């Protein structure tokens, strides 16, 4: 299960860090909350872990906009759980990950992806 929501107002951590949207991913041991530092971010800038969905909703539901939680498909195999598009670490599917090097699915082929 994955859902995302946009915040009514950016959540401000400090002078430099703001959160504009969030995503929930249900993991075996609980719930990951991914935080995005711009409205158009594709990959998260930070994350949190929650043991229960009730606790997560308790912290965030009052901050999300009128569109509420929007369900999206789970990521493709080997892809990043926090990414809004298919992105994976190069070589991860073959058991030889090249950390920091990403690829994305474009027209049915995996091509190099460089985060902006």
C-alpha angles and dihedrals in degrees: 000000000000128000133169136195138186118231122240089228128006113272105236120215097170141319093305108028125074133160118218102171138009138206132203122213120185110223127184093260100039142301130319117209112202119201124207123208096207135034092244099040115138097195128036126258096205141359144205134201126228127189092207137030090224091061092048093049090046091058099042115021094086090053100053123094128253093275090069123195115347117203118225133179121274114257123270116262113292092009127128112271092214097051122103091207129041104283127157138171108263110258095012092117089057094047092252105099120191098208113218093023115101137188132193134202112253122170091343094308131100110239134174115283123199115190113230 
